[in-house]
Amino acid sequence: MYGLLLESVMHFGQCEYGEDIWERILEHAGCKTTVFSTHLQYDDNILITLASSCSAIVGKGDKEDHLMFFGRCFVRFFSNYGYDKLIRVTGRHFCEFLSEVDNLHSQMRFSFPRMRSPSMVLRSVDADGACLQYRSSRFGFTHYLVGQLLQIARDLYNMTLLVSVKEEVIKDDTIAVTFRLDFDNREFLQDQLAKRTEIQRVELPQITLQKLVRLFSLSLSNLPSPPTSFLLQSSFSYILLPHDLISPLFHVPFPS
């Protein structure tokens, strides 16, 4: 993983637990590095080991709870780099963000070219939330993602989110997790319905065949070529012109 993730843990870990306890956590985890470089890569196990040490030293919550806290820390931290703006431009609704997560990761690869990002697919939506499928070749980060989703929903969409795991499947070197996300999704569905209704109500003005011909970059008059005539007849079949009236009208002079 890139150092950006570990930087967020180091910053908010000290703020949350205090410097003395955080030093004990680092010592327990055997973490000798306390300063991480944003664009360098580090072992994934550092984050998981820190979560286990937090549970052991602090005495509250298990490893998964602290991984969830680390996920929240990352969302709070990446706003300093402007990545919150990338999320905001995906749309007004949380579902719009969920459907664009893979695209966001693709954009971030310009800055982090060796990033091993997971894949997230929005499987279904309803008025009470959505189902999200998460796939990754990295194990142990399910609760880290949950923390990220909770903090994004709170900070960027001002909403309350509940996350539950419906299914978890491990096959070969891939883990696939299906989440049920519970939140008020009525406004998103209303907007989608309004967009579909608006498209259905669009009435385009009728145009004459002569105006249609003027849209072509090549002049059209007589059409002597039978194969081309057939293609044009197929293309203009929706105009309901008899085929015997099409060929005499068009001629396609190709540029020399």
N, C-alpha and C positions, 0 to 999 in steps of 0.2 A: 504494500500500500504506500501511497505517497505521504510525505511528511505533514502535509496540510491537515490530515485527519488526526495525527498524533499531536500536532501543535494545539488543536482545539481542546484535546483531552488535558494536556499539560496546563493550559491557561485556566480552564474552568475547574479542573481538579483542585488546583491551589485555592481558587476562590471559594469553592464549595466546602472543602475539608480543612483548609488552613495549611500553612506551609509545613508545620511540624508533622501533622498526620500524613500529609502528602509525601514527605520524605520517607516516612516509615513504609508507606505503600510502595514507593519506588524501590526501597531496599528489599521488601518482601518479594517483589516481582523480579528482582535481579536486574532491574533496568538501570544500567550505568550511564545511558545517554539521557540527558535532560533537555537538550536543545536539539530540535529537529529542523531540517531544511525543507522548505515547502515543496520543492520540486525533486527531491531525492526519494528513492524508494526504500522501504524498510520491511522487515518481516511482519506478516499479518498476525503472528502469535503475540506480538508485543501488546496489542490492544486487548486481546482476550485474556492474557496473563494479568494485565493491569486491572481488568474487571474482577477477576478472581481474587486478587490481592485487596481490592477495595472491600469486597465482601468479608474477607478474613479480618482486616484491620479495623474497619468501621463497625462491623458487627450488625449492620442493618442491610437487609436485602440480600439476594443471591447474585450470582454472576450475571444472570440475564437482566436483572433490574439495573445493574450498573452499566451493562452494555446499552440498555435503553437510554440511560442518562448520557452516555457518551454520544449516542446518536443525536440527542437534543443539543448537546454542546456543539456538535459540528454545524448544525443549522444556525445556531446563534453566532458562531464564529465566522462562517463563510460570507456573512453580510459585509464584513470588513473588506472583502475582495470584490464585492459587487455582484456575486452570483445570485443574490436574491432578486436582482433585476431580470436575470434570465428566466426565473420562475414566473415573475409577474407578467412578462410579455406572452406567456403561453395562453393567457385568458383570464377572465374574471372569476371562473369557477374552479373548484378543487378538482373536479373530474377532467377538466381541460388540461390541468397540470399533469394528472396521472397518465393521460393518454400521450403526453409528450415527453415523458421521462427519458425514454431511449434516445430521442432526438437531442435532448439536453446533454446527455452523456457524450453524444457524438460531437457536439460543439465544444465540450470541455477537453476533448482529446487534442485540440489544437494547442492547449497549454500543458496537458498531461498525456503525451502520446502513448505511454506504456500503461495506461489505466486499464484495469480489468474490471469493467463495469458489468453489473448484472443486467438481465433483461426483465422488463416489467410490462405486462399486457393487461389492459382493462378488459375483463371477461364479460361483465354485465353491469348495468346500472339500473337503479330504480329510485323511487322517491325517498327511500330510507337509507340510501348509500350505494355501495358498489362492491364488486368482487374483483380483486387484483391478484394476478399470478406473478410470482417472483421466481426467477431462475438464476442460478449462479454456480460457478465452479469453485467458489470459496465457501467453506463450511463455518458455521458458528456465528454468522452475522445477521441472523433473522431478527433478533431483538434490537440490534443496532439500527436496522431499517425501520422497525416499529417506532423507535424514538425519533428518527428523522421525520417520519410521516406525522407524528403527533405534534412536533414543534412547528413544522411547516403549516399545518392546518391552523394552529393557534396564532402564529406570528404573522403569516402572510394572508390568511383567509378569514381570520377572526371567527373561528368556528370550533366547536367541540367535536372531537373524533374519538370513536371507540374502535379498537382493532382486536380481532380475534383470529386465530389460526384454524382454518377449516380442514386443511389437509397438508401433509408434508410427505413428500416422496423423494427418496434418495436412489438414484440409478447411476451406476458406474461412478463417474467423477462429477456428477451434477446433482444439485439439490433443487427441488421445485416445491414452492410453498404457495398455497392459495389462502389469501386473507379475505376476511369479511370486514369491510369498512362501514361502520354505521355513523351516518351524519345526515343532516337535513339537505337533501338533494333536490327539493321541489323546484327551486328557482332555475337550476340548470335544465331540468326537463321542460319547464315552461318556455325557456329561451329556445331550446331545440325545436319544440313544437311550433313556436312562432316563426322561426326561420324556415321550416318546411312549408308552413302555411303561406308565408310571403312568397316563396319560390313558386308554389302552385298557382298563386293568384296573378303572377306576372303575365300580362297580355302583350305580346309583341305585335307591332304594326305589320300589316300585310304589305308586301312589296311586289312589284311587277317583275316579270321575267327579264325585262330590259335592264332594270336596276341591278338585278342579280348578276347579269352578265358583266356589268361594269365593275363588280367586285373582284373579278379575276385579273391577275397580273398579265395574262396573255389574252390577246383579242380572240373572240370566238365568233365564227360565222359558219361556213360549211364544214362538214366533218366527213372526209372521204374514207377514213380508216375504219373498217368494221370492228376490230378489237377495241379501239378507243371508243367507238360509237357504243359498244355494249357497256363499257365501264361508265360512260356518261349517262347512258340510259338508266343504269342501276343507281347512279348517284342522284339523278333527278326524278326517280320514280315516285317520290313523295309528292311531287307537284301535280301528279295525275295527268300528265301530258301523254297523248298517244305516242308510241315509239316512232311511228312513221313521221311525226312532226319534229322530232328532236334532231335527227341527223342533218336535215337540210339547213338547220339554224346555226350550226357550229362549225368552226374551222380553227384548228390549233396550229399556228405557225411557230415552230420551235426557234429559239434564238440561235443565230448563226455564230 
